[in-house]
Amino acid sequence: MEAYDVVIVGAGPAGLSLAAELAGHARVMVLERAAFGHTGATWYSYADRVRDHGLDDAVAFRTDRLVFVSPNHRHEMKDDCVVLDHGRVLDIWLERATAAGATLVRGDYQTHRVDRHGVTVSSSAGEHRARLLVDCTGPFSPIVAAHDLIVRKDAWVLAGARVRLPADSAPPEIGYYPLCDAANTYLGVHPFSVTERNVYVFQGQSNTLGDPESLRPLFEATLAERYPGAETLAPIGGSIASGVLKRYGLDRVVFFGAAGMMNPEAIGMGFNEILRQVRGFAAGLRSALASDRLGARQLHRVAMDARDREAMYFQRIIGAFSLHFVKSEAKWDGGVKWLNALGPESRQWMRNELDLDWIRRATLALHGAVPLRESVRMIPPRDLVFIGGQLARFLALTAARKVRARLRPEVA
């Protein structure tokens, strides 16, 4: 049995990006049950982030804004945005991983067993020996389920397709539009070319990991209404899970991507958070391998250190409002009013590039756009307590920072 430093289970964006980062520094094997380089996702990102990761060859469409629309408001979030050919992204990571020496194995994960010296992973392709197993299998991870690790779970569930539109269609834009229904459904549009779009419906759902195919009939009806004459080219769909795990590392096992519930206490990882986190996570794993510190506590710390905790807490606040806007008097207008109140700073929210001063301003703007009495009425008590506590903490942290900044020159 050939021994590896790392066996990565799952060859989606989390698994392949991590393999590309680790393969030049460790002996890496990637185990995938389906075809390598396949995904049913749709991804947008930012020109600087894509360039930093060497993914320019995968850009299908460029624009200078994201558009958010509600019944009475519109917000144009100015930024250098790109829509990616998701298949090409996976191919690039696959090429980098294999060029650096990674081994690819097609097979179903079955189980694993840990001993003092490593972990043995059993699959339909045989047994594979490694020092560390990284679970990148997604929100329905069998390891997470077997250890009953999920404390809380939510999901943005989407179903859609790449479609070809008539040549005289409206100019393409990356946009998000509420359907104004009781289920709080939105329509998302990611242009792929002048005439092709990735079009999908999506819903925020609580206490579930979602069933994308359950939204398929709604998508088909919405597509026929909004884009008559569209030709369906390929289906897309999935769940962007978020939530909390009891722990993010076991002995010689660590979770990354959707198997790690994305960002704990947040709205989800998705493709952009993989780009933000993969290098820090890979660096943490290299350090853990070098020191042979591969116990549950150490690996949990590696997983958490790759994340921006203040951003996670704030994004959970926005996630709660997004899930429950439909219960407010203003309904979907509240979210777009908040974005307009932020002005050019709104782009930091979608980028998840947040500091404490921005979080304080954004939180106050949110409560200005959605009055407190509305928040109390529409948000469940558990989330409301969390939001109130975090608002108080953000204000205290920023006040303390300002006091330290004033005192520092005197101390010096």
Contacts in CASP RR format, 6 or more apart in sequence:
PFRMAT RR
TARGET T0000
AUTHOR 0000-0000-0000
METHOD contacts of the structure
MODEL  1
MEAYDVVIVGAGPAGLSLAAELAGHARVMVLERAAFGHTGATWYSYADRV
RDHGLDDAVAFRTDRLVFVSPNHRHEMKDDCVVLDHGRVLDIWLERATAA
GATLVRGDYQTHRVDRHGVTVSSSAGEHRARLLVDCTGPFSPIVAAHDLI
VRKDAWVLAGARVRLPADSAPPEIGYYPLCDAANTYLGVHPFSVTERNVY
VFQGQSNTLGDPESLRPLFEATLAERYPGAETLAPIGGSIASGVLKRYGL
DRVVFFGAAGMMNPEAIGMGFNEILRQVRGFAAGLRSALASDRLGARQLH
RVAMDARDREAMYFQRIIGAFSLHFVKSEAKWDGGVKWLNALGPESRQWM
RNELDLDWIRRATLALHGAVPLRESVRMIPPRDLVFIGGQLARFLALTAA
RKVRARLRPEVA
1 127 0 8 1.000
1 128 0 8 1.000
1 129 0 8 1.000
2 103 0 8 1.000
2 128 0 8 1.000
2 129 0 8 1.000
3 27 0 8 1.000
3 129 0 8 1.000
3 130 0 8 1.000
4 26 0 8 1.000
4 27 0 8 1.000
4 28 0 8 1.000
4 29 0 8 1.000
4 103 0 8 1.000
4 128 0 8 1.000
4 129 0 8 1.000
4 130 0 8 1.000
4 131 0 8 1.000
5 26 0 8 1.000
5 27 0 8 1.000
5 28 0 8 1.000
5 130 0 8 1.000
5 131 0 8 1.000
5 132 0 8 1.000
5 289 0 8 1.000
6 22 0 8 1.000
6 26 0 8 1.000
6 27 0 8 1.000
6 28 0 8 1.000
6 29 0 8 1.000
6 130 0 8 1.000
6 131 0 8 1.000
6 132 0 8 1.000
6 133 0 8 1.000
6 134 0 8 1.000
6 285 0 8 1.000
6 289 0 8 1.000
7 28 0 8 1.000
7 29 0 8 1.000
7 30 0 8 1.000
7 31 0 8 1.000
7 119 0 8 1.000
7 121 0 8 1.000
7 128 0 8 1.000
7 130 0 8 1.000
7 132 0 8 1.000
7 133 0 8 1.000
7 134 0 8 1.000
8 15 0 8 1.000
8 18 0 8 1.000
8 19 0 8 1.000
8 22 0 8 1.000
8 28 0 8 1.000
8 29 0 8 1.000
8 30 0 8 1.000
8 31 0 8 1.000
8 134 0 8 1.000
8 136 0 8 1.000
9 31 0 8 1.000
9 109 0 8 1.000
9 121 0 8 1.000
9 133 0 8 1.000
9 134 0 8 1.000
9 135 0 8 1.000
9 136 0 8 1.000
9 137 0 8 1.000
10 30 0 8 1.000
10 31 0 8 1.000
10 32 0 8 1.000
10 33 0 8 1.000
10 109 0 8 1.000
10 136 0 8 1.000
10 137 0 8 1.000
10 138 0 8 1.000
11 19 0 8 1.000
11 30 0 8 1.000
11 31 0 8 1.000
11 32 0 8 1.000
11 34 0 8 1.000
11 36 0 8 1.000
11 37 0 8 1.000
11 90 0 8 1.000
11 94 0 8 1.000
11 104 0 8 1.000
11 136 0 8 1.000
12 32 0 8 1.000
12 37 0 8 1.000
12 39 0 8 1.000
12 90 0 8 1.000
12 136 0 8 1.000
13 39 0 8 1.000
13 41 0 8 1.000
13 43 0 8 1.000
13 86 0 8 1.000
13 89 0 8 1.000
13 90 0 8 1.000
13 93 0 8 1.000
13 270 0 8 1.000
13 271 0 8 1.000
13 274 0 8 1.000
14 136 0 8 1.000
14 138 0 8 1.000
14 256 0 8 1.000
14 257 0 8 1.000
14 258 0 8 1.000
14 259 0 8 1.000
14 269 0 8 1.000
14 274 0 8 1.000
14 278 0 8 1.000
15 30 0 8 1.000
15 134 0 8 1.000
15 136 0 8 1.000
15 256 0 8 1.000
15 257 0 8 1.000
16 30 0 8 1.000
16 37 0 8 1.000
16 90 0 8 1.000
16 93 0 8 1.000
16 94 0 8 1.000
16 97 0 8 1.000
17 93 0 8 1.000
17 274 0 8 1.000
17 275 0 8 1.000
17 278 0 8 1.000
18 134 0 8 1.000
18 136 0 8 1.000
18 256 0 8 1.000
18 278 0 8 1.000
18 281 0 8 1.000
18 282 0 8 1.000
19 28 0 8 1.000
19 30 0 8 1.000
19 93 0 8 1.000
19 97 0 8 1.000
19 102 0 8 1.000
20 93 0 8 1.000
20 96 0 8 1.000
20 97 0 8 1.000
20 100 0 8 1.000
20 102 0 8 1.000
21 278 0 8 1.000
21 279 0 8 1.000
21 282 0 8 1.000
22 28 0 8 1.000
22 102 0 8 1.000
22 282 0 8 1.000
22 285 0 8 1.000
22 286 0 8 1.000
23 96 0 8 1.000
23 97 0 8 1.000
23 98 0 8 1.000
23 100 0 8 1.000
23 101 0 8 1.000
23 102 0 8 1.000
24 100 0 8 1.000
24 101 0 8 1.000
25 286 0 8 1.000
26 286 0 8 1.000
26 289 0 8 1.000
28 97 0 8 1.000
28 101 0 8 1.000
28 102 0 8 1.000
28 103 0 8 1.000
29 102 0 8 1.000
29 103 0 8 1.000
29 104 0 8 1.000
29 105 0 8 1.000
29 128 0 8 1.000
29 130 0 8 1.000
30 36 0 8 1.000
30 97 0 8 1.000
30 102 0 8 1.000
30 103 0 8 1.000
30 104 0 8 1.000
30 105 0 8 1.000
31 105 0 8 1.000
31 107 0 8 1.000
31 109 0 8 1.000
31 121 0 8 1.000
31 123 0 8 1.000
31 125 0 8 1.000
31 128 0 8 1.000
32 104 0 8 1.000
32 105 0 8 1.000
32 106 0 8 1.000
32 107 0 8 1.000
33 106 0 8 1.000
33 107 0 8 1.000
33 108 0 8 1.000
33 109 0 8 1.000
33 124 0 8 1.000
36 90 0 8 1.000
36 94 0 8 1.000
36 104 0 8 1.000
36 106 0 8 1.000
37 87 0 8 1.000
37 90 0 8 1.000
37 91 0 8 1.000
37 94 0 8 1.000
38 87 0 8 1.000
38 90 0 8 1.000
39 86 0 8 1.000
39 87 0 8 1.000
39 90 0 8 1.000
40 86 0 8 1.000
40 235 0 8 1.000
40 236 0 8 1.000
40 237 0 8 1.000
40 238 0 8 1.000
41 86 0 8 1.000
41 236 0 8 1.000
41 237 0 8 1.000
41 238 0 8 1.000
41 271 0 8 1.000
42 83 0 8 1.000
42 86 0 8 1.000
42 162 0 8 1.000
42 190 0 8 1.000
42 198 0 8 1.000
42 200 0 8 1.000
42 236 0 8 1.000
42 237 0 8 1.000
43 83 0 8 1.000
43 84 0 8 1.000
43 86 0 8 1.000
43 89 0 8 1.000
43 190 0 8 1.000
43 271 0 8 1.000
43 272 0 8 1.000
44 66 0 8 1.000
44 81 0 8 1.000
44 82 0 8 1.000
44 83 0 8 1.000
44 84 0 8 1.000
44 174 0 8 1.000
44 190 0 8 1.000
44 271 0 8 1.000
45 81 0 8 1.000
45 82 0 8 1.000
45 84 0 8 1.000
45 271 0 8 1.000
45 272 0 8 1.000
45 275 0 8 1.000
46 79 0 8 1.000
46 80 0 8 1.000
46 81 0 8 1.000
46 82 0 8 1.000
46 272 0 8 1.000
46 351 0 8 1.000
47 59 0 8 1.000
47 62 0 8 1.000
47 80 0 8 1.000
47 81 0 8 1.000
47 82 0 8 1.000
48 80 0 8 1.000
49 272 0 8 1.000
49 275 0 8 1.000
49 276 0 8 1.000
50 56 0 8 1.000
50 58 0 8 1.000
50 59 0 8 1.000
50 82 0 8 1.000
50 84 0 8 1.000
50 275 0 8 1.000
53 275 0 8 1.000
54 92 0 8 1.000
55 84 0 8 1.000
55 89 0 8 1.000
55 92 0 8 1.000
57 88 0 8 1.000
57 92 0 8 1.000
58 84 0 8 1.000
58 85 0 8 1.000
58 86 0 8 1.000
58 87 0 8 1.000
58 88 0 8 1.000
58 89 0 8 1.000
58 92 0 8 1.000
59 82 0 8 1.000
59 83 0 8 1.000
59 84 0 8 1.000
59 85 0 8 1.000
60 82 0 8 1.000
60 83 0 8 1.000
60 84 0 8 1.000
60 85 0 8 1.000
60 192 0 8 1.000
60 193 0 8 1.000
61 82 0 8 1.000
61 83 0 8 1.000
61 172 0 8 1.000
61 190 0 8 1.000
61 191 0 8 1.000
61 192 0 8 1.000
61 193 0 8 1.000
62 80 0 8 1.000
62 81 0 8 1.000
62 82 0 8 1.000
63 81 0 8 1.000
63 82 0 8 1.000
63 83 0 8 1.000
63 172 0 8 1.000
63 173 0 8 1.000
63 174 0 8 1.000
63 191 0 8 1.000
64 78 0 8 1.000
64 79 0 8 1.000
64 80 0 8 1.000
64 81 0 8 1.000
65 76 0 8 1.000
65 77 0 8 1.000
65 78 0 8 1.000
65 79 0 8 1.000
65 81 0 8 1.000
65 173 0 8 1.000
65 174 0 8 1.000
66 76 0 8 1.000
66 77 0 8 1.000
66 79 0 8 1.000
66 81 0 8 1.000
66 174 0 8 1.000
66 175 0 8 1.000
66 176 0 8 1.000
66 347 0 8 1.000
66 350 0 8 1.000
67 74 0 8 1.000
67 75 0 8 1.000
67 76 0 8 1.000
67 77 0 8 1.000
67 173 0 8 1.000
67 174 0 8 1.000
67 175 0 8 1.000
67 176 0 8 1.000
68 74 0 8 1.000
68 75 0 8 1.000
68 77 0 8 1.000
68 175 0 8 1.000
68 176 0 8 1.000
68 335 0 8 1.000
68 336 0 8 1.000
68 339 0 8 1.000
69 75 0 8 1.000
69 175 0 8 1.000
69 176 0 8 1.000
69 177 0 8 1.000
69 178 0 8 1.000
69 336 0 8 1.000
70 178 0 8 1.000
70 331 0 8 1.000
70 332 0 8 1.000
70 333 0 8 1.000
70 334 0 8 1.000
70 335 0 8 1.000
70 336 0 8 1.000
70 337 0 8 1.000
71 178 0 8 1.000
71 180 0 8 1.000
71 331 0 8 1.000
71 332 0 8 1.000
71 333 0 8 1.000
72 333 0 8 1.000
73 333 0 8 1.000
73 334 0 8 1.000
73 336 0 8 1.000
73 337 0 8 1.000
73 340 0 8 1.000
74 336 0 8 1.000
75 336 0 8 1.000
75 339 0 8 1.000
75 340 0 8 1.000
75 343 0 8 1.000
75 346 0 8 1.000
77 339 0 8 1.000
77 346 0 8 1.000
77 347 0 8 1.000
77 350 0 8 1.000
78 344 0 8 1.000
78 347 0 8 1.000
79 347 0 8 1.000
79 350 0 8 1.000
79 351 0 8 1.000
81 174 0 8 1.000
83 174 0 8 1.000
83 190 0 8 1.000
83 191 0 8 1.000
83 192 0 8 1.000
83 198 0 8 1.000
84 271 0 8 1.000
85 192 0 8 1.000
94 104 0 8 1.000
97 104 0 8 1.000
98 104 0 8 1.000
105 123 0 8 1.000
105 125 0 8 1.000
105 128 0 8 1.000
106 125 0 8 1.000
107 123 0 8 1.000
107 124 0 8 1.000
107 125 0 8 1.000
108 123 0 8 1.000
108 124 0 8 1.000
109 121 0 8 1.000
109 122 0 8 1.000
109 123 0 8 1.000
109 137 0 8 1.000
109 142 0 8 1.000
110 122 0 8 1.000
110 123 0 8 1.000
110 124 0 8 1.000
111 122 0 8 1.000
112 119 0 8 1.000
112 120 0 8 1.000
112 121 0 8 1.000
112 122 0 8 1.000
112 133 0 8 1.000
112 143 0 8 1.000
112 253 0 8 1.000
113 119 0 8 1.000
113 120 0 8 1.000
113 122 0 8 1.000
114 250 0 8 1.000
114 251 0 8 1.000
114 252 0 8 1.000
114 253 0 8 1.000
118 129 0 8 1.000
118 130 0 8 1.000
118 131 0 8 1.000
118 132 0 8 1.000
118 252 0 8 1.000
118 294 0 8 1.000
119 129 0 8 1.000
119 130 0 8 1.000
119 131 0 8 1.000
119 132 0 8 1.000
119 133 0 8 1.000
119 252 0 8 1.000
119 253 0 8 1.000
120 127 0 8 1.000
120 128 0 8 1.000
120 129 0 8 1.000
121 127 0 8 1.000
121 128 0 8 1.000
121 129 0 8 1.000
121 130 0 8 1.000
121 133 0 8 1.000
122 128 0 8 1.000
131 252 0 8 1.000
131 289 0 8 1.000
131 292 0 8 1.000
131 294 0 8 1.000
132 252 0 8 1.000
132 253 0 8 1.000
132 254 0 8 1.000
132 285 0 8 1.000
132 288 0 8 1.000
132 289 0 8 1.000
132 294 0 8 1.000
132 299 0 8 1.000
133 252 0 8 1.000
133 253 0 8 1.000
133 254 0 8 1.000
134 253 0 8 1.000
134 254 0 8 1.000
134 255 0 8 1.000
134 256 0 8 1.000
134 285 0 8 1.000
135 141 0 8 1.000
135 143 0 8 1.000
135 144 0 8 1.000
135 253 0 8 1.000
135 254 0 8 1.000
135 255 0 8 1.000
135 256 0 8 1.000
135 259 0 8 1.000
135 260 0 8 1.000
136 255 0 8 1.000
136 256 0 8 1.000
136 257 0 8 1.000
136 258 0 8 1.000
136 259 0 8 1.000
137 143 0 8 1.000
137 259 0 8 1.000
138 241 0 8 1.000
138 257 0 8 1.000
138 258 0 8 1.000
138 259 0 8 1.000
138 260 0 8 1.000
139 153 0 8 1.000
139 155 0 8 1.000
139 209 0 8 1.000
139 239 0 8 1.000
139 241 0 8 1.000
139 258 0 8 1.000
139 259 0 8 1.000
139 261 0 8 1.000
140 209 0 8 1.000
141 255 0 8 1.000
141 258 0 8 1.000
141 259 0 8 1.000
141 260 0 8 1.000
143 250 0 8 1.000
143 253 0 8 1.000
143 255 0 8 1.000
143 259 0 8 1.000
144 150 0 8 1.000
144 245 0 8 1.000
144 255 0 8 1.000
144 259 0 8 1.000
144 260 0 8 1.000
144 261 0 8 1.000
147 250 0 8 1.000
148 246 0 8 1.000
149 245 0 8 1.000
149 246 0 8 1.000
149 247 0 8 1.000
150 243 0 8 1.000
150 244 0 8 1.000
150 245 0 8 1.000
150 246 0 8 1.000
150 261 0 8 1.000
151 243 0 8 1.000
151 244 0 8 1.000
151 245 0 8 1.000
151 246 0 8 1.000
152 207 0 8 1.000
152 243 0 8 1.000
152 244 0 8 1.000
153 207 0 8 1.000
153 208 0 8 1.000
153 209 0 8 1.000
153 241 0 8 1.000
153 242 0 8 1.000
153 243 0 8 1.000
153 261 0 8 1.000
154 204 0 8 1.000
154 205 0 8 1.000
154 206 0 8 1.000
154 207 0 8 1.000
154 208 0 8 1.000
154 241 0 8 1.000
154 242 0 8 1.000
154 243 0 8 1.000
154 319 0 8 1.000
154 323 0 8 1.000
155 204 0 8 1.000
155 205 0 8 1.000
155 208 0 8 1.000
155 209 0 8 1.000
155 210 0 8 1.000
155 239 0 8 1.000
155 240 0 8 1.000
155 241 0 8 1.000
155 242 0 8 1.000
156 202 0 8 1.000
156 203 0 8 1.000
156 204 0 8 1.000
156 205 0 8 1.000
156 239 0 8 1.000
156 240 0 8 1.000
156 267 0 8 1.000
156 268 0 8 1.000
157 202 0 8 1.000
157 203 0 8 1.000
157 204 0 8 1.000
157 205 0 8 1.000
157 208 0 8 1.000
157 210 0 8 1.000
157 211 0 8 1.000
157 212 0 8 1.000
157 214 0 8 1.000
157 215 0 8 1.000
157 238 0 8 1.000
157 239 0 8 1.000
158 200 0 8 1.000
158 201 0 8 1.000
158 202 0 8 1.000
158 203 0 8 1.000
158 212 0 8 1.000
158 215 0 8 1.000
158 236 0 8 1.000
158 237 0 8 1.000
158 238 0 8 1.000
158 239 0 8 1.000
158 240 0 8 1.000
159 200 0 8 1.000
159 201 0 8 1.000
159 202 0 8 1.000
159 212 0 8 1.000
159 213 0 8 1.000
159 214 0 8 1.000
159 215 0 8 1.000
159 216 0 8 1.000
159 218 0 8 1.000
159 219 0 8 1.000
159 235 0 8 1.000
159 236 0 8 1.000
159 237 0 8 1.000
159 238 0 8 1.000
160 198 0 8 1.000
160 199 0 8 1.000
160 200 0 8 1.000
160 201 0 8 1.000
160 215 0 8 1.000
160 216 0 8 1.000
160 219 0 8 1.000
160 223 0 8 1.000
160 235 0 8 1.000
160 236 0 8 1.000
160 237 0 8 1.000
161 198 0 8 1.000
161 199 0 8 1.000
161 200 0 8 1.000
161 219 0 8 1.000
161 223 0 8 1.000
161 232 0 8 1.000
161 233 0 8 1.000
161 234 0 8 1.000
161 235 0 8 1.000
161 236 0 8 1.000
162 192 0 8 1.000
162 196 0 8 1.000
162 197 0 8 1.000
162 198 0 8 1.000
162 199 0 8 1.000
162 232 0 8 1.000
162 233 0 8 1.000
162 234 0 8 1.000
162 236 0 8 1.000
163 196 0 8 1.000
163 197 0 8 1.000
163 199 0 8 1.000
163 223 0 8 1.000
163 227 0 8 1.000
163 230 0 8 1.000
163 231 0 8 1.000
163 232 0 8 1.000
163 233 0 8 1.000
164 195 0 8 1.000
164 196 0 8 1.000
164 230 0 8 1.000
164 231 0 8 1.000
164 233 0 8 1.000
165 195 0 8 1.000
165 196 0 8 1.000
165 197 0 8 1.000
165 227 0 8 1.000
165 229 0 8 1.000
165 230 0 8 1.000
165 231 0 8 1.000
166 195 0 8 1.000
166 229 0 8 1.000
167 195 0 8 1.000
169 195 0 8 1.000
169 227 0 8 1.000
172 189 0 8 1.000
172 191 0 8 1.000
172 193 0 8 1.000
172 194 0 8 1.000
172 197 0 8 1.000
173 189 0 8 1.000
173 191 0 8 1.000
174 189 0 8 1.000
174 190 0 8 1.000
174 191 0 8 1.000
175 188 0 8 1.000
175 189 0 8 1.000
176 186 0 8 1.000
176 187 0 8 1.000
176 188 0 8 1.000
176 189 0 8 1.000
177 186 0 8 1.000
177 187 0 8 1.000
177 188 0 8 1.000
177 189 0 8 1.000
178 184 0 8 1.000
178 185 0 8 1.000
178 186 0 8 1.000
178 187 0 8 1.000
178 331 0 8 1.000
178 332 0 8 1.000
179 185 0 8 1.000
179 186 0 8 1.000
179 187 0 8 1.000
179 201 0 8 1.000
179 222 0 8 1.000
180 331 0 8 1.000
180 332 0 8 1.000
182 326 0 8 1.000
183 203 0 8 1.000
183 326 0 8 1.000
184 203 0 8 1.000
184 204 0 8 1.000
184 323 0 8 1.000
184 324 0 8 1.000
184 325 0 8 1.000
184 326 0 8 1.000
185 201 0 8 1.000
185 202 0 8 1.000
185 203 0 8 1.000
185 215 0 8 1.000
185 218 0 8 1.000
186 201 0 8 1.000
186 202 0 8 1.000
186 203 0 8 1.000
187 199 0 8 1.000
187 200 0 8 1.000
187 201 0 8 1.000
187 222 0 8 1.000
187 226 0 8 1.000
188 199 0 8 1.000
188 200 0 8 1.000
188 201 0 8 1.000
188 202 0 8 1.000
189 197 0 8 1.000
189 198 0 8 1.000
189 199 0 8 1.000
190 197 0 8 1.000
190 198 0 8 1.000
190 199 0 8 1.000
191 197 0 8 1.000
191 198 0 8 1.000
192 198 0 8 1.000
196 233 0 8 1.000
197 227 0 8 1.000
198 236 0 8 1.000
199 219 0 8 1.000
199 223 0 8 1.000
199 226 0 8 1.000
199 227 0 8 1.000
199 230 0 8 1.000
200 219 0 8 1.000
200 236 0 8 1.000
200 237 0 8 1.000
201 215 0 8 1.000
201 218 0 8 1.000
201 219 0 8 1.000
201 222 0 8 1.000
202 215 0 8 1.000
203 215 0 8 1.000
204 322 0 8 1.000
204 323 0 8 1.000
205 323 0 8 1.000
206 323 0 8 1.000
209 239 0 8 1.000
209 241 0 8 1.000
210 239 0 8 1.000
212 237 0 8 1.000
212 238 0 8 1.000
212 239 0 8 1.000
223 230 0 8 1.000
223 232 0 8 1.000
239 258 0 8 1.000
240 258 0 8 1.000
240 262 0 8 1.000
240 267 0 8 1.000
240 268 0 8 1.000
240 269 0 8 1.000
240 270 0 8 1.000
241 258 0 8 1.000
241 261 0 8 1.000
241 262 0 8 1.000
241 268 0 8 1.000
242 261 0 8 1.000
242 262 0 8 1.000
242 263 0 8 1.000
242 266 0 8 1.000
242 267 0 8 1.000
242 268 0 8 1.000
242 269 0 8 1.000
242 316 0 8 1.000
243 261 0 8 1.000
243 262 0 8 1.000
243 264 0 8 1.000
243 265 0 8 1.000
243 266 0 8 1.000
243 268 0 8 1.000
244 261 0 8 1.000
244 264 0 8 1.000
244 265 0 8 1.000
245 255 0 8 1.000
245 260 0 8 1.000
245 261 0 8 1.000
245 264 0 8 1.000
247 296 0 8 1.000
247 300 0 8 1.000
248 254 0 8 1.000
248 255 0 8 1.000
248 260 0 8 1.000
248 264 0 8 1.000
248 299 0 8 1.000
248 300 0 8 1.000
248 303 0 8 1.000
248 304 0 8 1.000
249 255 0 8 1.000
249 295 0 8 1.000
249 296 0 8 1.000
249 299 0 8 1.000
249 300 0 8 1.000
249 303 0 8 1.000
250 295 0 8 1.000
250 296 0 8 1.000
250 299 0 8 1.000
251 294 0 8 1.000
251 295 0 8 1.000
251 296 0 8 1.000
252 294 0 8 1.000
252 295 0 8 1.000
252 299 0 8 1.000
253 299 0 8 1.000
254 285 0 8 1.000
254 299 0 8 1.000
254 300 0 8 1.000
254 302 0 8 1.000
254 303 0 8 1.000
255 261 0 8 1.000
255 303 0 8 1.000
256 278 0 8 1.000
256 281 0 8 1.000
256 303 0 8 1.000
257 269 0 8 1.000
257 270 0 8 1.000
257 274 0 8 1.000
258 269 0 8 1.000
258 270 0 8 1.000
260 303 0 8 1.000
261 268 0 8 1.000
262 268 0 8 1.000
262 269 0 8 1.000
262 270 0 8 1.000
262 273 0 8 1.000
263 269 0 8 1.000
263 273 0 8 1.000
263 307 0 8 1.000
263 311 0 8 1.000
263 312 0 8 1.000
263 315 0 8 1.000
264 307 0 8 1.000
264 312 0 8 1.000
265 312 0 8 1.000
265 313 0 8 1.000
265 315 0 8 1.000
265 316 0 8 1.000
266 311 0 8 1.000
266 312 0 8 1.000
266 313 0 8 1.000
266 315 0 8 1.000
266 316 0 8 1.000
267 315 0 8 1.000
267 316 0 8 1.000
267 318 0 8 1.000
267 319 0 8 1.000
267 322 0 8 1.000
268 315 0 8 1.000
269 277 0 8 1.000
272 351 0 8 1.000
272 352 0 8 1.000
273 352 0 8 1.000
276 352 0 8 1.000
277 306 0 8 1.000
277 307 0 8 1.000
280 305 0 8 1.000
280 306 0 8 1.000
281 302 0 8 1.000
281 303 0 8 1.000
281 306 0 8 1.000
284 302 0 8 1.000
284 305 0 8 1.000
284 306 0 8 1.000
285 302 0 8 1.000
287 302 0 8 1.000
288 294 0 8 1.000
288 298 0 8 1.000
288 299 0 8 1.000
288 302 0 8 1.000
308 352 0 8 1.000
308 354 0 8 1.000
310 354 0 8 1.000
310 355 0 8 1.000
310 356 0 8 1.000
310 359 0 8 1.000
310 394 0 8 1.000
311 352 0 8 1.000
311 353 0 8 1.000
311 354 0 8 1.000
311 359 0 8 1.000
313 390 0 8 1.000
314 354 0 8 1.000
314 359 0 8 1.000
314 362 0 8 1.000
314 363 0 8 1.000
314 390 0 8 1.000
314 394 0 8 1.000
315 352 0 8 1.000
316 386 0 8 1.000
316 390 0 8 1.000
317 363 0 8 1.000
317 366 0 8 1.000
317 386 0 8 1.000
317 387 0 8 1.000
317 390 0 8 1.000
317 391 0 8 1.000
318 349 0 8 1.000
318 366 0 8 1.000
320 379 0 8 1.000
320 380 0 8 1.000
320 383 0 8 1.000
320 386 0 8 1.000
320 387 0 8 1.000
321 335 0 8 1.000
321 366 0 8 1.000
321 370 0 8 1.000
321 375 0 8 1.000
321 379 0 8 1.000
322 335 0 8 1.000
324 378 0 8 1.000
324 379 0 8 1.000
324 380 0 8 1.000
325 331 0 8 1.000
325 332 0 8 1.000
325 334 0 8 1.000
325 335 0 8 1.000
325 370 0 8 1.000
325 378 0 8 1.000
326 332 0 8 1.000
327 377 0 8 1.000
327 378 0 8 1.000
328 334 0 8 1.000
328 370 0 8 1.000
328 374 0 8 1.000
328 377 0 8 1.000
328 378 0 8 1.000
329 374 0 8 1.000
330 337 0 8 1.000
330 370 0 8 1.000
330 374 0 8 1.000
334 369 0 8 1.000
334 370 0 8 1.000
335 369 0 8 1.000
335 370 0 8 1.000
337 369 0 8 1.000
337 370 0 8 1.000
338 362 0 8 1.000
338 365 0 8 1.000
338 366 0 8 1.000
338 368 0 8 1.000
338 369 0 8 1.000
338 370 0 8 1.000
339 346 0 8 1.000
339 349 0 8 1.000
340 346 0 8 1.000
341 365 0 8 1.000
341 368 0 8 1.000
341 369 0 8 1.000
342 349 0 8 1.000
342 361 0 8 1.000
342 362 0 8 1.000
342 365 0 8 1.000
345 358 0 8 1.000
345 361 0 8 1.000
345 362 0 8 1.000
348 354 0 8 1.000
348 358 0 8 1.000
349 362 0 8 1.000
354 362 0 8 1.000
356 394 0 8 1.000
356 397 0 8 1.000
356 398 0 8 1.000
356 401 0 8 1.000
357 398 0 8 1.000
359 394 0 8 1.000
360 394 0 8 1.000
360 395 0 8 1.000
360 398 0 8 1.000
363 390 0 8 1.000
363 391 0 8 1.000
363 394 0 8 1.000
367 375 0 8 1.000
367 391 0 8 1.000
375 384 0 8 1.000
375 387 0 8 1.000
376 384 0 8 1.000
379 387 0 8 1.000
END
